[in-house]
C-alpha cells in the first residue's frame, strides 16, 4: 500500500509531514518481459547451440528476464541410435553451456526438453527432461515428460516415442521465478488437462509447453490446445516450438506463442525459421481473471472429485531422480528417506567431526560415530 505525503513549511528550517489518504496503485507494477523461442534443430549440437545463443542474446538485450527454448533444443536426430548416442547427463556439456549463457546475460532459462541419458540399467532409453536454470546458471527444477507421443496416422504420421524414451514418474511442483510461479510440462502433455489442472491447484500462474509438434497435428490442434489450457486454468501459457524441416523423416509446425489467461494470443513467432517473440507477463491480469470468474471455487468436486497433489508423486527414489532444496539440486544418491511430502538427504561437505554418513559407491552406509574424517570426499554430514 502506498501513501501520499504533504509537506507544510514552518519557517526556513522546520517542516511538518502530513500523511494523507492511502493509494493502492499509485505506481504501476513493472511487468516482466519474456522471450519465447522457435528453432529448427538438427543433429549438429554445436550449430543448434549457436542458433539458441543468438536468440537468447537478442531477448536479453531487449530486457527479457526469462527465455524459453523448445523441446529437443539440444538436437533432433534421424535415428534411434543417433538419438541415444548424442544424449547427455544433466551435468554434461550441453547444460554447462546454457548455464554459462544464463550467468552471462543474467537471465533465467527454460530448456524445454533435453535428451537426458537414461539410467545405467536401461541404456537403450533416455528421458525427455525440461530444465529450469536461474540467472546464476543453477538448475532449480527438472521435469521428465510423463506422456509419451505414440501416434500412427495412416499415410501421414508415425512416431513412437516409447521406442527410446522413459516416461517420467512424477509431477514437478510449480517453481518460483522472476515472472511468476511456473508449471512445467512438455509437448504431448498438453493433451492431458489433468496435468495442467493439478499444476494450477499447486499454485501455477504460468504453464509452459515447450514442443516439437508435427505439421499434421500442429495445423489441426496447436493453437486451440494452448488457448484451451490458458482459459480453463486462468494461467499464462508459454509454448516454445520447433519449426521446419529437421531431416528427411521429420518436420515441425512452429508457431511458438504466448497466450494470456483470457485466451488471447499476445505473442507469436513467424511461421518458419528461428525466431524469438517477446511478451510481458502481467500477474495482475491473472489475478483479475481469477477474481472476476472464480472457476476454481465453482468446481463440483463433490461430483467428480479433486486431483490431490500428494497422491500424484511417486514415493520411490530412483537413480535418475533430482530433488530441489531451495535453489540447490539434490541427486537421488544423496536421498536416504522420502515420504509424500518430504525427503531427507545428506551433504557432500562435512565440516565438523561427529556422527556422519559414509558413502561407499552408490550406497549410503548406516550412521557411524567417528572422531575424525580422513577422506571427506567419501563422507556426508547429517
C-alpha positions, 0 to 999 in steps of 0.5 A: 500500500502506498501513501501520499505525503504533504509537506507544510513549511514552518519557517526556513528550517522546520517542516511538518509531514502530513500523511494523507489518504492511502493509494493502492496503485499509485505506481504501476507494477513493472511487468516482466518481459519474456522471450519465447523461442522457435528453432529448427534443430538438427543433429549438429549440437554445436550449430543448434547451440549457436542458433539458441545463443543468438536468440537468447542474446537478442531477448536479453538485450531487449530486457527479457528476464526469462527465455524459453527454448523448445523441446529437443533444443539440444538436437533432433536426430534421424535415428534411434541410435543417433538419438541415444548416442548424442544424449547427455547427463544433466551435468554434461556439456550441453547444460554447462553451456546454457548455464554459462549463457544464463550467468552471462546475460543474467537471465533465467532459462527454460530448456524445454526438453533435453535428451537426458541419458537414461539410467545405467540399467536401461541404456537403450532409453533416455528421458525427455527432461525440461530444465529450469536454470536461474540467472546464476546458471543453477538448475532449480527444477527438472521435469521428465515428460510423463506422456509419451507421443505414440501416434500412427496416422495412416499415410501421414504420421508415425512416431513412437516415442516409447521406442527410446524414451522413459516416461517420467514418474512424477509431477514437478511442483510449480517453481518460483521465478522472476515472472511468476510461479511456473508449471512445467510440462512438455509437448504431448502433455498438453493433451492431458488437462489433468496435468495442467489442472493439478499444476494450477491447484499447486499454485501455477500462474504460468504453464509452459509447453515447450514442443516439437509438434508435427505439421499434421497435428500442429495445423489441426490442434496447436493453437486451440490446445494452448488457448484451451489450457490458458482459459480453463486454468486462468494461467499464462501459457508459454509454448516454445516450438520447433519449426521446419524441416529437421531431416528427411523423416521429420518436420515441425509446425512452429508457431511458438506463442504466448497466450494470456489467461483470457485466451488471447494470443499476445505473442507469436513467432513467424511461421518458419525459421528461428525466431524469438517473440517477446511478451510481458507477463502481467500477474495482475491480469491473472489475478483479475481473471481469477477474481472476476470468474472464480472457476476454481471455487465453482468446481463440483468436486463433490461430483467428480472429485479433486486431483490431490497433489500428494497422491500424484508423486511417486514415493520411490527414489530412483537413480535418475531422480533430482530433488530441489532444496531451495535453489540447490539440486539434490541427486537421488544418491544423496536421498536416504528417506522420502515420504509424500511430502518430504525427503531427507538427504545428506551433504557432500561437505562435512565440516565438523567431526561427529556422527556422519554418513559414509558413502561407499559407491552408490550406497549410503552406509548406516550412521557411524560415530567417528572422531575424525574424517580422513577422506571427506570426499567419501563422507556426508554430514547429517 
